[in-house]
Amino acid sequence: MFNEINSFFENSKSNIISETLISDYTKEIEQSNKPSLYKCFYPLKSCSWDQQEKYNIFQLLKDSQLTMGLNVKKFEEEFSEYNNTKYSVMVNSGSSANLLIIASLILSPKYNFNKGDEIIVPAIGWSTSYAPLSQYGLKLKFVDVNPNTWNIDEFKVQKAVTKKTKAILAINILGNPSNLKILKDLCESNKLILIEDNCEALGATINQIHTGTFGVAGSNSFHFSHHIQTIEGGMISTNDDELYHYLLSLRSHGWIRELPFKNYISNKSGNEFEDFFKFVLPGYNLKPNEINGLVGRIQLKKFPKFLLQRHKNARYFRYLFNSSDYCKIQKSLGKSSWFGFGLVLKGKLSNKRSLVIFELKKNGVETRPIVTGNILKNPMAKFLEYSIFDKLDNTENIDVNGLFLGNDHRNLIPQLTRVKEILENIITKYNL
């Protein structure tokens, strides 16, 4: 392997840089083979890269262009093919994907989506699922989650819709699809916009249709803890031509450079000097780089294998905990991609979450809340203009009794078995 790396750097202009990179790479390999005192027995996440990603990054470093280019474009095309959508727009994170979706919907006259309009949202979700809504002046109406799927309760949504409602945000929690068919039908019958935050649910399906593609646009995340890992990165999926043009412009400073000659925003003159530096929207710089795009292409090819192992782990997880009298697990709607494994404590472990977390941590098992728990309990809620429909009883129970275990591309049978032993030992040890 190291002969190949040395050969790779033979033609490098800087022998010093070459030797440094080879040395660092050698140390990394040696370190990875040594046991670590700090290595968790069951971490929340693990790296899904192998030598292919690292070697191809070295190859890419020979090129002078590392900013957004051909690899990003090809990854977008390959992601569209995988997701069976017309367009994909890569950005630097899933959070940025959420931001661009909202910005595009607000700025495009097609959707008549304006500051002060109401959007229905679930009470469990990530902070940057909600932040763009606030940043663009939307009023949030929080609805409780379904006690079984932990996604927005589609039946409460039906009751929450009023004449003020303009959109619904579905967040597919822990890889589990929301009831997107009912939500889509509801949106179509009431002329509402359906948006999907699919950052935790890449590969999930309902009737073989991928989540993230039911609404007008869906966001995806490729952060280190997610299904595929591009260091940082995200993707927006859409079938809407006009929205696609707004996404392209807003991603890159608000200019028209990447738009087709005829577009929905500002037609080009054909004069490259003018067209390359014509700014028409209040945009951002949310572009990914070529390393992100390159790694995304490699990871996407591996993803079916990753997903298969996640499903195998999930089958064993359900076997262990489905009939448990001390915790409840998430019920899948459609085919979940099992971002992770959530437990809501009940019975003898109800309201004992601090004790459970303490014992799990002591045994090398990492945990975290189920997403953010009740988002309205976080201080960021003071920046939101919102109302609450009915009560948030299910959200509150998950907030108090919920915790999350990791899932990834590895066989996790030993880890999951150990978790069950720890939970049952807690009951015995503390005489619960």
C-alpha positions in Angstrom: 0.0 0.0 0.0 2.7 2.5 1.0 4.6 1.7 -2.3 1.5 2.8 -4.1 1.3 6.0 -2.2 5.1 6.7 -2.8 4.5 6.1 -6.5 1.6 8.4 -6.4 3.7 11.3 -5.1 6.8 10.6 -7.4 5.8 13.4 -9.8 4.9 15.9 -7.1 6.6 19.3 -7.4 7.3 19.4 -3.7 9.2 16.4 -2.2 8.8 18.0 1.3 5.0 18.1 1.0 5.0 14.5 -0.5 7.1 13.1 2.4 5.0 14.9 5.0 1.7 13.5 3.6 3.1 10.0 3.4 4.4 10.2 6.9 1.1 11.5 8.3 -0.8 8.8 6.4 1.5 6.1 7.7 1.1 7.3 11.3 -2.7 7.3 10.9 -2.7 3.7 9.7 -0.4 2.7 12.6 -2.5 4.5 15.1 -5.8 2.9 13.9 -4.3 -0.5 14.6 -3.5 0.3 18.2 -6.1 -0.2 20.9 -7.2 3.1 22.5 -8.1 3.6 26.1 -10.6 6.2 25.0 -12.3 4.1 22.3 -16.0 3.6 23.1 -17.5 0.1 23.1 -20.6 1.3 21.3 -20.1 4.8 19.8 -23.0 6.8 18.3 -21.2 6.9 15.0 -18.2 5.5 13.1 -16.3 6.3 10.0 -17.5 4.5 6.9 -14.4 5.5 4.8 -11.8 3.0 3.7 -8.6 3.4 1.6 -10.7 4.2 -1.5 -11.9 7.6 -0.2 -8.5 8.5 1.1 -6.5 7.4 -1.9 -8.9 9.3 -4.3 -8.6 12.4 -2.2 -4.8 12.2 -2.7 -5.4 11.9 -6.4 -7.7 14.9 -6.3 -5.0 17.0 -4.6 -2.9 16.8 -7.7 -5.5 19.0 -9.4 -5.4 22.7 -9.0 -9.2 23.1 -8.5 -10.7 22.0 -5.2 -13.6 24.4 -5.2 -17.0 23.3 -6.6 -16.6 21.7 -10.0 -17.0 18.5 -12.0 -17.2 16.0 -9.1 -19.9 18.0 -7.4 -21.9 18.1 -10.7 -21.5 14.4 -11.3 -22.5 13.6 -7.7 -25.6 15.7 -8.2 -26.5 13.8 -11.3 -25.8 10.4 -9.7 -27.9 11.4 -6.6 -30.8 12.4 -8.9 -30.6 9.0 -10.6 -30.5 7.2 -7.2 -33.4 9.2 -5.9 -35.4 9.2 -9.1 -35.7 13.0 -9.1 -35.2 15.6 -11.8 -32.7 17.8 -10.0 -30.3 17.6 -7.1 -28.4 20.6 -5.7 -25.4 19.9 -3.4 -24.6 22.3 -0.6 -22.2 22.4 2.3 -24.6 20.9 4.9 -28.1 19.6 5.5 -28.8 22.7 7.5 -27.9 24.8 4.5 -30.2 22.6 2.4 -33.1 23.5 4.7 -32.2 27.2 4.5 -32.0 27.3 0.7 -35.4 25.4 0.4 -37.1 28.0 2.5 -35.3 31.0 0.8 -36.2 29.7 -2.6 -39.9 29.2 -1.7 -40.1 32.6 -0.2 -38.4 34.4 -3.1 -40.1 32.5 -6.0 -43.4 34.3 -6.9 -44.8 30.9 -8.0 -45.5 29.8 -4.4 -46.9 33.0 -2.9 -45.2 32.0 0.3 -44.5 35.2 2.4 -43.3 36.6 5.6 -46.0 36.1 8.3 -47.5 32.9 6.7 -48.1 29.9 8.9 -46.3 26.6 8.5 -47.2 23.5 10.5 -44.2 21.7 12.0 -43.5 18.8 14.4 -42.4 19.5 17.9 -39.4 17.1 17.5 -36.7 18.1 15.0 -33.3 19.6 14.6 -32.6 23.2 15.4 -31.8 24.1 11.8 -35.1 22.5 10.6 -36.8 25.5 12.3 -34.2 28.3 12.2 -34.7 29.1 8.5 -38.5 29.4 9.0 -37.9 32.0 11.7 -35.2 33.8 9.7 -37.7 34.3 6.8 -40.4 35.5 9.1 -42.7 32.5 9.1 -45.1 31.7 11.9 -44.6 28.1 13.2 -47.5 26.0 14.5 -46.2 23.1 16.5 -48.1 19.8 16.4 -47.5 16.8 18.5 -45.8 13.6 17.2 -47.4 10.2 16.7 -46.6 8.1 19.8 -45.5 5.1 17.7 -43.6 6.6 14.7 -42.4 9.8 16.6 -43.0 11.8 13.4 -45.6 14.5 13.1 -49.1 13.2 13.9 -50.8 13.3 10.5 -54.3 13.2 12.0 -53.6 16.2 14.3 -52.2 18.0 11.3 -55.5 17.6 9.5 -57.2 19.4 12.4 -54.5 22.0 12.7 -54.8 23.3 9.1 -56.6 26.7 8.9 -57.0 29.4 6.2 -53.7 30.9 7.5 -51.7 27.7 6.8 -49.5 27.8 3.8 -47.1 24.9 4.3 -46.3 21.7 6.2 -42.9 20.6 7.2 -42.4 16.8 7.6 -39.2 15.7 9.4 -38.4 12.0 9.0 -37.1 11.2 12.4 -34.3 8.7 12.9 -34.7 7.4 9.3 -38.4 6.6 9.7 -40.8 8.0 7.0 -43.5 10.4 8.1 -47.0 9.4 6.8 -46.1 11.3 3.6 -48.9 10.0 1.4 -51.6 11.4 3.8 -49.6 14.6 4.2 -49.2 15.0 0.5 -52.9 14.4 -0.2 -53.7 16.9 2.5 -51.4 19.5 0.9 -52.8 18.9 -2.5 -56.5 19.2 -1.4 -55.7 22.4 0.6 -53.2 23.9 -1.9 -50.4 23.8 0.7 -46.7 23.3 0.2 -45.1 20.1 1.5 -41.5 20.3 2.5 -39.4 17.4 3.8 -36.4 17.5 6.1 -34.9 14.1 5.1 -31.5 14.6 6.7 -31.8 11.5 8.9 -33.6 9.3 6.4 -31.5 8.8 3.2 -32.6 5.5 1.7 -36.0 5.3 3.4 -39.0 4.5 1.2 -42.8 4.3 1.1 -44.0 1.9 -1.6 -40.5 2.1 -3.1 -40.6 5.9 -3.4 -37.7 7.6 -1.6 -38.5 9.9 1.2 -37.3 13.4 0.5 -39.1 13.3 -2.8 -42.8 13.5 -1.8 -42.8 17.3 -1.3 -41.8 20.2 -3.5 -38.3 19.8 -2.1 -36.4 17.7 0.4 -33.1 18.1 2.3 -30.5 15.5 2.9 -27.4 15.5 5.1 -24.0 13.8 4.6 -22.5 14.8 7.9 -20.1 12.3 9.6 -22.9 10.8 11.7 -25.2 10.2 8.7 -25.8 7.4 6.2 -23.1 8.6 3.9 -20.2 10.8 4.9 -18.7 13.6 2.9 -17.0 15.4 5.8 -19.7 18.1 5.6 -22.3 18.2 2.9 -26.0 18.2 2.0 -28.3 17.8 -1.0 -31.6 19.2 -2.0 -33.9 17.1 -4.2 -36.7 18.7 -6.3 -38.6 18.1 -9.6 -39.5 21.8 -9.9 -37.7 23.6 -12.7 -38.3 27.1 -11.3 -37.3 26.1 -7.7 -34.2 24.5 -9.1 -33.1 27.8 -10.7 -33.6 29.7 -7.4 -31.6 27.1 -5.5 -28.7 27.4 -7.9 -28.6 31.1 -7.7 -29.0 31.4 -4.0 -26.4 28.7 -3.3 -23.8 30.9 -5.2 -24.0 34.5 -4.1 -27.3 35.2 -5.8 -25.6 35.4 -9.2 -26.9 33.9 -12.5 -23.6 32.2 -13.6 -24.8 28.6 -13.2 -28.3 29.2 -14.6 -29.3 28.0 -18.1 -29.5 30.7 -20.7 -33.3 30.9 -20.4 -34.4 30.6 -16.8 -37.1 31.7 -14.4 -35.1 34.5 -12.7 -33.1 36.6 -15.1 -32.2 35.7 -18.7 -28.6 35.9 -19.7 -27.3 38.4 -22.2 -24.7 36.0 -23.7 -21.9 38.3 -22.7 -19.8 36.2 -20.3 -18.2 39.2 -18.7 -21.6 40.5 -17.6 -23.4 37.2 -17.0 -20.7 35.8 -14.7 -21.0 38.7 -12.3 -24.6 39.6 -12.4 -26.3 39.3 -9.0 -30.1 39.1 -8.9 -31.0 37.5 -5.5 -30.0 38.0 -1.9 -27.9 34.9 -1.9 -25.3 33.0 0.1 -22.1 31.1 -0.4 -23.2 27.6 0.6 -21.2 25.7 -2.1 -19.5 22.4 -1.3 -16.0 21.6 -2.5 -14.6 18.9 -4.9 -13.5 16.7 -2.0 -17.1 16.6 -0.7 -18.4 15.8 -4.2 -15.7 13.1 -4.9 -16.3 11.3 -1.6 -20.0 11.6 -2.1 -19.8 9.7 -5.3 -17.7 6.9 -3.8 -20.0 6.7 -0.7 -23.2 6.6 -2.8 -21.9 3.5 -4.6 -21.3 1.9 -1.3 -24.6 3.0 0.2 -26.7 -0.1 -0.8 -24.3 -2.2 1.2 -24.3 0.2 4.2 -28.1 0.2 4.1 -28.3 -3.5 4.1 -26.2 -3.8 7.3 -28.3 -1.1 8.9 -31.4 -3.1 8.2 -29.8 -6.3 9.6 -28.8 -4.4 12.8 -32.4 -3.1 13.0 -33.9 -6.6 12.8 -31.8 -7.7 15.7 -32.6 -4.5 17.6 -36.3 -5.2 17.2 -35.9 -8.8 18.2 -34.3 -7.7 21.4 -36.6 -4.8 22.4 -39.9 -5.1 20.5 -41.7 -6.9 23.4 -39.8 -5.2 26.2 -41.8 -4.1 29.3 -39.2 -1.4 30.2 -38.9 0.5 26.9 -40.8 1.3 23.7 -39.1 1.4 20.3 -40.0 3.3 17.1 -42.6 1.7 14.8 -41.6 1.9 11.2 -43.9 3.3 8.5 -42.9 2.2 5.1 -39.2 1.1 5.1 -37.0 3.0 7.5 -33.4 3.5 6.8 -32.7 3.3 10.5 -30.5 6.3 11.2 -30.3 5.0 14.8 -32.2 3.2 17.5 -34.5 5.1 19.8 -35.7 3.9 23.1 -38.5 5.5 25.2 -38.3 4.2 28.7 -41.4 2.9 30.4 -42.4 0.6 33.2 -39.7 0.1 35.8 -37.3 2.4 33.9 -39.9 5.2 33.4 -38.4 8.6 34.6 -35.1 6.8 35.2 -33.3 8.2 32.2 -30.4 9.8 34.1 -29.7 6.5 35.8 -29.8 4.6 32.5 -27.5 7.1 30.8 -25.1 6.9 33.7 -24.9 3.0 33.5 -24.7 3.0 29.7 -21.8 5.5 29.7 -20.0 3.6 32.5 -20.1 0.6 30.2 -18.8 2.5 27.1 -22.2 3.1 25.4 -22.7 6.6 24.0 -26.2 8.0 23.9 -28.0 11.3 23.0 -31.5 12.7 23.1 -34.0 11.6 20.4 -33.0 14.5 18.0 -33.5 17.5 20.4 -36.4 16.2 22.4 -39.0 18.9 22.7 -37.5 21.7 20.6 -39.5 24.3 22.5 -37.6 23.4 25.7 -34.5 24.7 24.1 -33.5 28.4 24.6 -33.5 29.0 20.8 -37.3 28.8 21.0 -37.4 32.4 22.2 -36.4 33.5 18.7 -39.3 31.7 17.1 -42.8 33.2 16.5 -45.0 30.2 17.2 -48.2 28.7 18.5 -49.0 25.2 19.8 -51.9 23.2 18.5 -53.6 21.2 21.2 -51.1 19.4 23.6 -47.6 18.0 23.1 -48.0 15.0 25.4 -46.2 12.5 23.2 -43.4 14.9 22.5 -43.0 15.6 26.3 -42.8 11.8 27.1 -40.1 11.4 24.5 -38.3 14.5 25.8 -38.3 13.0 29.4 -37.8 9.3 28.7 -36.3 9.1 25.2 -32.7 8.3 24.3 -30.9 7.3 21.1 -28.3 4.6 20.2 -26.2 4.6 17.1 -26.5 2.5 14.0 -24.1 2.3 11.1 -22.5 0.1 8.4 -21.0 -2.4 10.9 -22.4 -5.5 12.5 -23.7 -4.3 15.9 -25.0 -7.5 17.4 -22.5 -7.5 20.3 -23.2 -3.9 21.1 -26.9 -4.2 21.1 -26.8 -7.4 23.1 -24.7 -5.6 25.7 -27.2 -2.8 25.9 -30.0 -5.2 26.7 -27.9 -6.8 29.4 -27.1 -3.3 30.9 -30.8 -2.3 31.0 -31.9 -5.5 32.6 -29.0 -5.3 35.1 -30.2 -1.8 36.1 -33.5 -3.2 37.1 -31.9 -5.9 39.2 -29.1 -3.8 40.7 -31.3 -1.0 41.8 -34.2 -3.3 42.8 -36.7 -1.4 40.5 
